[in-house]
């Protein structure tokens, strides 16, 4: 269970959490970065990012083998050191710089900063230094948002025992969105959303998602994204979106992609 202590954001805007996968970071266009600034007119925006490809490439260069168990990277102390360098040093800094170029006051954070993300081990024996989020410091986030900063969060956390751990970025973004009672959680991917027979599914329900996975319409790396999306749908978060990274995520004042909601109706356009 995720706990938090918080003060309320002073400006009455809903919160939106964007999750950027590591595989899309090199594909983000200037239009995408501009759309983040546009989003700030209507939302308090928080960004959580991954960095898997940079971590894998650096490990390979150093001759360190990557092992994955149930989709999660086994993280020894040696692997964690590289993951920390890539996530906190390279990826976070580059994202903050690009967003700031749009006139947005972005600020880079990791879960260590002011105890932003507290975690427990997922399975220390099998996975090593991999964590799950137990607590989010909402006071820090609310204070930053009230001052019009855009937090950019690297998915690193600290345990109650003081150990630093790596956290799956999808799960970190989901935990932050749930703790903040965000209006939307948005997964930014290298595809425009969920596709069925080559066409964008504009809206899909929790019930239909399970059918799409079973029938193979949703497969591969999209499966953990939609599973993370389903995990945060609750009485506060009514909608999770999957959007593309190459263009603006806003067209005619609306976000473009696949909306995942509760209910039974499925619409395809």
C-alpha positions as CSV (number, residue, x, y, z in Angstrom):
1,X,0.0,0.0,0.0
2,X,1.4,3.4,-1.0
3,X,1.2,6.0,1.8
4,X,2.0,9.7,1.7
5,X,1.9,12.9,3.6
6,X,1.0,16.0,1.8
7,X,-0.2,19.6,1.5
8,X,-2.6,20.6,-1.3
9,X,-1.5,22.3,-4.5
10,X,-2.5,26.0,-4.2
11,X,-3.6,26.5,-7.9
12,X,-6.7,24.5,-8.8
13,X,-5.6,22.5,-11.8
14,X,-5.8,18.7,-12.2
15,X,-2.6,16.7,-12.2
16,X,-1.4,14.7,-15.2
17,X,1.5,12.3,-15.0
18,X,3.5,11.5,-18.2
19,X,5.6,8.4,-18.4
20,X,8.3,8.4,-21.0
21,X,9.8,5.0,-21.9
22,X,13.5,4.7,-22.5
23,X,13.0,3.5,-26.0
24,X,11.2,6.7,-27.1
25,X,13.7,9.3,-25.6
26,X,15.7,9.6,-28.8
27,X,12.6,9.9,-30.9
28,X,10.9,12.8,-29.1
29,X,10.3,15.7,-31.5
30,X,10.3,19.5,-30.8
31,X,6.5,19.3,-31.3
32,X,6.3,16.8,-28.4
33,X,8.3,19.0,-26.1
34,X,6.2,22.0,-27.1
35,X,3.0,20.1,-26.3
36,X,4.3,19.6,-22.7
37,X,4.2,23.4,-22.3
38,X,0.7,23.5,-23.8
39,X,-0.4,20.9,-21.3
40,X,0.7,23.2,-18.4
41,X,-2.0,25.6,-19.4
42,X,-4.6,23.1,-18.2
43,X,-2.7,20.7,-15.9
44,X,0.0,20.4,-13.2
45,X,2.4,18.1,-15.1
46,X,4.8,15.5,-13.7
47,X,7.0,13.4,-15.8
48,X,8.5,10.0,-14.9
49,X,11.1,8.5,-17.3
50,X,12.8,5.2,-18.0
51,X,16.2,4.5,-19.5
52,X,16.4,0.8,-20.3
53,X,18.2,1.1,-23.7
54,X,20.9,3.4,-22.3
55,X,21.4,1.0,-19.4
56,X,21.6,-2.1,-21.6
57,X,24.0,-0.4,-24.1
58,X,26.3,0.7,-21.4
59,X,26.3,-2.7,-19.7
60,X,27.1,-4.4,-23.0
61,X,29.9,-1.9,-23.7
62,X,31.4,-2.8,-20.3
63,X,30.9,-6.5,-20.9
64,X,28.3,-6.9,-18.1
65,X,25.5,-9.3,-18.8
66,X,21.9,-8.3,-18.5
67,X,19.5,-10.8,-17.0
68,X,15.7,-10.3,-17.0
69,X,13.3,-12.2,-14.8
70,X,9.6,-11.8,-15.6
71,X,10.4,-8.6,-17.5
72,X,12.5,-7.0,-14.7
73,X,16.3,-6.6,-14.9
74,X,18.2,-8.4,-12.3
75,X,20.1,-5.6,-10.6
76,X,23.4,-6.4,-8.8
77,X,25.4,-3.6,-7.2
78,X,27.4,-3.4,-10.3
79,X,24.3,-3.2,-12.6
80,X,22.7,-0.7,-10.2
81,X,25.7,1.6,-10.4
82,X,25.3,1.8,-14.2
83,X,21.5,2.2,-14.0
84,X,21.9,5.1,-11.6
85,X,24.5,6.8,-13.8
86,X,22.2,6.5,-16.9
87,X,18.9,7.4,-15.2
88,X,20.0,10.2,-12.9
89,X,23.0,11.5,-14.8
90,X,22.4,11.1,-18.5
91,X,18.7,10.7,-19.2
92,X,17.2,13.0,-16.5
93,X,19.6,15.8,-17.2
94,X,19.0,15.6,-21.0
95,X,15.2,15.6,-20.5
96,X,15.2,18.6,-18.1
97,X,17.4,20.5,-20.6
98,X,15.1,19.9,-23.6
99,X,12.0,20.8,-21.6
100,X,13.6,24.0,-20.3
101,X,14.3,25.0,-23.8
102,X,10.6,25.3,-24.3
103,X,10.4,27.9,-21.5
104,X,9.2,25.4,-19.0
105,X,10.7,25.4,-15.5
106,X,11.6,21.7,-15.3
107,X,13.5,20.3,-12.3
108,X,15.2,17.0,-12.2
109,X,14.6,14.6,-9.3
110,X,15.3,11.1,-8.3
111,X,13.5,9.2,-5.5
112,X,16.4,10.0,-3.2
113,X,15.6,13.7,-3.2
114,X,13.9,14.7,0.1
115,X,12.7,11.1,0.4
116,X,10.5,11.5,-2.7
117,X,10.1,7.7,-3.3
118,X,10.4,5.2,-0.5
119,X,10.5,1.6,-1.5
120,X,10.7,-2.0,-0.4
121,X,12.5,-4.8,-2.3
122,X,10.5,-6.7,-4.8
123,X,12.6,-9.9,-4.4
124,X,16.1,-9.2,-3.1
125,X,17.3,-12.8,-3.6
126,X,16.2,-13.1,-7.2
127,X,16.2,-9.6,-8.5
128,X,18.7,-7.8,-6.3
129,X,18.3,-4.0,-6.0
130,X,14.9,-3.7,-7.5
131,X,12.2,-1.9,-5.6
132,X,8.4,-1.3,-5.4
133,X,7.1,2.1,-4.3
134,X,5.6,2.1,-0.8
135,X,5.5,5.8,-0.1
136,X,5.5,9.1,-2.1
137,X,6.5,12.4,-0.6
138,X,3.6,14.4,-1.9
139,X,4.5,17.5,0.2
140,X,7.6,17.9,-2.0
141,X,5.7,17.4,-5.3
142,X,2.8,19.7,-4.2
143,X,5.3,22.4,-3.2
144,X,7.1,22.2,-6.5
145,X,3.8,22.3,-8.5
146,X,2.5,25.3,-6.6
147,X,5.7,27.1,-7.6
148,X,5.0,26.2,-11.3
149,X,7.9,23.7,-11.5
150,X,7.6,20.6,-13.6
151,X,9.1,17.7,-11.8
152,X,11.1,15.2,-14.0
153,X,11.6,12.0,-11.9
154,X,14.1,9.3,-12.4
155,X,12.7,5.9,-11.1
156,X,15.2,5.4,-8.3
157,X,14.1,5.0,-4.7
158,X,15.4,4.3,-1.3
159,X,14.4,1.7,1.3
160,X,13.7,2.3,4.9
161,X,17.1,0.7,5.5
162,X,18.8,3.2,3.3
163,X,19.5,1.0,0.3
164,X,19.1,2.6,-3.1
165,X,17.0,0.6,-5.6
166,X,15.9,0.7,-9.2
167,X,12.2,0.8,-9.9
168,X,10.3,-0.2,-13.1
169,X,9.4,3.2,-14.6
170,X,5.8,2.1,-15.5
171,X,5.2,1.1,-11.9
172,X,6.9,4.2,-10.6
173,X,4.7,6.5,-12.7
174,X,1.6,4.5,-11.7
175,X,2.5,4.8,-8.0
176,X,3.0,8.6,-8.3
177,X,-0.3,9.0,-10.2
178,X,-2.2,7.0,-7.7
179,X,-0.7,8.8,-4.7
180,X,-1.4,12.2,-6.3
181,X,-4.9,11.2,-7.3
182,X,-4.0,12.4,-10.8
183,X,-6.8,13.0,-13.3
184,X,-4.8,11.2,-16.0
185,X,-1.8,8.9,-16.3
186,X,-0.3,9.0,-19.9
187,X,2.2,6.4,-21.2
188,X,4.2,7.9,-24.1
189,X,5.4,5.2,-26.5
190,X,6.8,4.7,-29.9
191,X,3.4,3.9,-31.3
192,X,0.3,6.2,-31.4
193,X,-1.7,3.9,-29.1
194,X,-3.3,0.5,-29.2
195,X,-3.7,-0.6,-32.8
196,X,-6.3,-3.2,-34.1
197,X,-5.9,-4.2,-37.7
198,X,-3.7,-1.2,-38.2
199,X,-6.3,1.3,-36.9
200,X,-6.0,3.3,-33.7
201,X,-8.3,2.2,-30.9
202,X,-9.4,5.6,-29.6
203,X,-11.1,4.2,-26.5
204,X,-10.9,0.8,-24.8
205,X,-12.3,-0.6,-21.5
206,X,-10.7,-2.7,-18.8
207,X,-12.9,-5.6,-19.9
208,X,-11.8,-5.3,-23.5
209,X,-8.1,-5.0,-22.6
210,X,-8.1,-8.6,-21.2
211,X,-9.7,-9.8,-24.4
212,X,-7.2,-8.0,-26.5
213,X,-4.3,-9.6,-24.6
214,X,-5.8,-13.1,-24.9
215,X,-6.4,-12.7,-28.6
216,X,-2.9,-11.2,-29.4
217,X,-4.1,-7.8,-30.4
218,X,-2.0,-6.4,-27.5
219,X,1.4,-8.2,-27.3
220,X,5.0,-7.7,-26.4
221,X,6.0,-4.5,-24.6
222,X,2.5,-3.1,-24.8
223,X,1.3,-5.7,-22.3
224,X,3.1,-4.3,-19.2
225,X,2.0,-0.8,-20.1
226,X,-1.7,-1.7,-20.2
227,X,-1.4,-3.8,-17.1
228,X,0.1,-0.8,-15.3
229,X,-2.7,1.3,-16.7
230,X,-5.3,-1.1,-15.3
231,X,-3.7,-1.1,-11.9
232,X,-4.3,2.6,-11.4
233,X,-7.8,2.9,-12.6
234,X,-9.8,3.7,-9.5
235,X,-12.3,6.2,-8.1
236,X,-9.8,9.0,-8.6
237,X,-8.1,8.1,-11.8
238,X,-10.8,7.4,-14.3
239,X,-8.6,7.4,-17.5
240,X,-5.2,6.3,-18.6
241,X,-3.9,7.1,-22.0
242,X,-1.3,5.6,-24.4
243,X,0.0,8.2,-26.9
244,X,2.8,8.4,-29.5
245,X,6.0,10.4,-29.2
246,X,6.8,11.7,-32.6
247,X,4.3,14.6,-32.8
248,X,2.4,16.8,-30.5
249,X,0.2,14.8,-28.1
250,X,-2.5,17.6,-28.3
251,X,-4.5,18.2,-31.5
252,X,-7.4,20.6,-31.6
253,X,-7.2,20.9,-27.8
254,X,-7.5,17.2,-27.2
255,X,-4.9,14.5,-26.4
256,X,-4.5,12.0,-29.2
257,X,-4.1,8.3,-28.5
258,X,-5.9,5.4,-26.8
259,X,-8.0,6.1,-23.7
260,X,-8.3,3.2,-21.3
261,X,-11.4,3.5,-19.0
262,X,-13.8,1.5,-17.0
263,X,-17.0,0.4,-18.7
264,X,-18.0,-1.9,-21.5
265,X,-18.1,0.1,-24.7
266,X,-15.2,-0.2,-27.1
267,X,-14.9,2.4,-29.9
268,X,-12.5,2.1,-32.9
269,X,-11.7,5.0,-35.3
